[in-house]
Each structure stands twice: as structure tokens, then as C-alpha cells.
Amino acid sequence: MNIPCILLPAIVGIICGILGFLLGRMNSKNEDSLASSLQADLDACKANTKNLNARLSALEAELAGKSIRTLSQSQSFAETDAPFLLFDSDLAENVMGKKIEENDLKIVEGIGPKIEALFHNAGINTWFELSEASTEKLESVLEEGGENYAIHNPSTWARQALLAYEGKWQDLNDLQENLRAGKE
């Protein structure tokens, strides 16, 4: 009777040892796969960080190039002492729904190619210059162009040009939705 009493605990001990060994191996495989998964995630994050840093450097270089190019293209900057604002063509296009060229006077509701040419001949070439011009000066330029131009009302043109110059595209778009041929 003593033999079964000794055998039973020995068998239970061996079974528990085998189960412990198997469970330990399963956990070590899970830990290895978890470690591998975490390492793969870390490597992916490092690669993504490297790509983002390269993109950031490229965008900084592009921005520096635009600032220099825009400053060199703006002949009136030194002449008018206008504060320098960087033109964001992508933002303008997104809000206005069409491609916008910097200092394109035709963006102003009521100004077409012929009126723009009149203003260019009168020395008004930029949004800033148009925004600084009085309504009387604009009317005078239109009158000099002839009776076909004198009928236009430029009372909102300076305000529209200022919004374009300041890059307030949503405000400009909202204002223009309430205008007819440049008039409120």
C-alpha cells in the first residue's frame, strides 16, 4: 500500500513538470514573437522618422527658395515699403476654386484683362498697390481709358485687393459672393 502512495505523488510531479516545461516554452515563443513584433514596429518608426525628416528638409528648402524668389520678383517691395507677405498659391486655389497667380488683378471682382492693363499702365501692378489706391484714383484711371471703362464702380476693389494681398482668401471669397461686377 505504500507503493501507490509514493507513485501517485511522483506521477503528479512528473505531469506538473512536463506541463510547466510546455507552458514555459509557449510563453517564451510568445515573448520572442512579441519582441520581434516590437522590433519591427520600432524599425518602421525609425524609417518613417527618417522619411519625415527628409521631407521636412525638402519643404524647408522649398520655402526658403519661394521666399527668395518671391522677394526678388516683387519689384514694388522696395519702392512701396509694403510689408512682405508670402503668397500661398495652394491655399488660394483651394479656397477660390481656381489657380491664382500672385498679383493677378483680375482676381478682383469687376476687373478684367482690359482694366488690368489700364491699371498696369497707370503703375498699379500689385494687390498691395491696388489696395493703397483711393477710389477716386481708380475712377480717374478708368475715365482716362474711355467711356467703356468709366461706367465701372471700383468702390470695393481696394478692399478686395487688400484681402488678396493679406492671403485672406475665405474672406475675399465670401465678399465676392455678394458682389455684382465689383459692386455691393
C-alpha positions in Angstrom: 0.0 0.0 0.0 2.9 2.3 0.4 4.0 2.0 -3.2 0.9 3.6 -4.6 1.1 6.4 -2.1 4.7 7.1 -3.3 3.8 6.6 -7.0 0.9 8.9 -7.1 2.8 12.0 -6.0 5.7 11.1 -8.3 3.3 10.8 -11.3 1.6 14.1 -10.4 5.1 15.7 -10.0 6.2 14.4 -13.4 3.0 15.6 -15.1 3.3 19.0 -13.5 6.9 19.2 -14.6 6.0 18.4 -18.2 3.1 20.9 -18.2 5.4 23.6 -16.7 8.0 22.9 -19.3 5.5 23.1 -22.1 3.9 26.3 -20.8 7.3 27.9 -20.4 8.2 27.1 -24.0 4.9 28.6 -25.2 5.4 31.8 -23.2 9.0 32.1 -24.5 7.7 31.8 -28.1 5.1 34.5 -27.4 7.8 36.7 -25.8 10.0 36.1 -28.8 7.2 36.9 -31.3 6.3 40.0 -29.2 9.9 41.1 -29.1 10.1 40.6 -32.9 6.9 42.5 -33.5 8.0 45.4 -31.3 11.4 45.5 -33.1 9.6 45.5 -36.4 7.4 48.4 -35.2 10.5 50.3 -34.0 12.3 49.8 -37.3 9.2 51.0 -39.2 9.0 54.1 -36.9 12.7 54.8 -37.5 12.3 54.5 -41.3 9.2 56.8 -41.1 11.0 59.3 -39.0 13.9 59.3 -41.5 11.4 59.9 -44.4 9.6 62.7 -42.5 12.9 64.4 -41.7 13.9 64.2 -45.3 10.6 65.7 -46.4 10.8 68.4 -43.8 14.3 69.4 -45.1 13.0 69.4 -48.6 10.0 71.6 -47.6 12.2 74.0 -45.7 14.5 74.3 -48.7 11.4 74.9 -51.0 10.1 77.5 -48.6 13.4 79.3 -48.5 13.5 79.2 -52.3 10.0 80.6 -52.6 10.8 83.4 -50.1 13.9 84.4 -52.0 12.2 84.1 -55.4 9.1 86.0 -54.3 11.2 88.7 -52.8 13.3 89.1 -55.9 10.2 89.1 -58.2 8.5 91.8 -56.1 9.9 94.9 -57.7 7.5 97.1 -55.9 8.5 95.8 -52.5 11.5 98.2 -52.1 9.6 101.0 -53.8 6.4 101.0 -51.7 7.8 99.8 -48.4 4.9 97.2 -48.4 5.2 94.6 -45.7 6.4 91.3 -47.2 3.8 88.5 -47.1 4.4 85.1 -48.6 1.9 84.1 -51.3 0.4 80.7 -50.8 -0.9 79.6 -54.2 -2.2 76.2 -52.9 -4.4 77.8 -50.2 -5.7 80.4 -52.7 -6.6 77.7 -55.2 -8.3 75.6 -52.6 -10.5 78.4 -51.3 -11.2 80.2 -54.6 -11.6 77.0 -56.7 -9.2 78.1 -59.4 -5.5 78.7 -59.9 -4.4 82.1 -58.7 -1.3 83.9 -59.8 0.3 86.3 -57.4 -0.7 89.9 -58.0 -3.2 89.0 -60.7 -5.5 92.0 -60.5 -8.2 90.0 -62.3 -8.9 88.1 -59.1 -10.8 91.3 -58.0 -14.5 91.1 -58.9 -15.1 93.6 -61.6 -11.6 93.8 -63.1 -11.0 92.0 -66.4 -7.9 91.9 -68.6 -8.5 95.3 -70.2 -9.0 97.1 -66.9 -6.0 95.3 -65.5 -3.9 96.6 -68.5 -5.2 100.1 -67.7 -4.0 99.8 -64.1 -0.6 98.4 -65.1 -0.2 101.4 -67.5 -1.0 103.7 -64.5 1.6 102.0 -62.3 -0.8 99.8 -60.3 0.8 96.3 -60.7 0.2 94.5 -57.4 -2.6 93.8 -55.0 -0.9 96.0 -52.4 -0.7 98.9 -54.8 -4.3 98.4 -55.7 -5.3 98.2 -52.1 -3.5 101.5 -51.4 -5.2 103.4 -54.3 -8.1 105.6 -53.5 -11.5 105.1 -55.2 -11.0 108.5 -56.9 -7.6 107.5 -58.3 -9.1 104.2 -59.7 -12.1 106.1 -61.2 -9.6 108.6 -62.8 -7.7 105.7 -64.4 -11.0 104.2 -65.7 -12.1 107.6 -67.1 -8.7 108.0 -68.9 -9.4 104.6 -70.5 -12.6 105.9 -72.1 -16.3 105.8 -71.6 -16.5 102.0 -71.8 -14.4 101.9 -68.6 -15.8 104.9 -66.8 -19.1 103.1 -66.2 -17.3 100.7 -63.7 -17.6 101.2 -60.0 -14.3 100.5 -58.2 -15.5 101.2 -54.7 -14.8 97.6 -53.4 -11.7 96.9 -55.5 -9.2 98.2 -52.9 -10.8 96.1 -50.2 -10.7 93.0 -52.3 -7.1 93.6 -53.3 -6.1 94.0 -49.6 -7.8 90.7 -48.7 -5.9 89.0 -51.6 -2.6 90.6 -50.6 -3.1 89.5 -47.0 -4.0 86.0 -48.1 -7.4 86.2 -46.5 -8.9 84.0 -49.3 -12.0 82.9 -47.4 -12.9 86.5 -46.6 -12.4 87.5 -50.2 -14.5 84.6 -51.4 -17.3 85.5 -49.0 -17.2 89.1 -50.1 -17.2 88.3 -53.8 -20.2 86.1 -53.4 -22.2 89.2 -52.5 -20.9 91.4 -55.4 -22.1 92.0 -58.9 -19.4 93.4 -61.3 -17.5 94.6 -58.2 -20.4 96.4 -56.6 -22.2 95.6 -53.4 
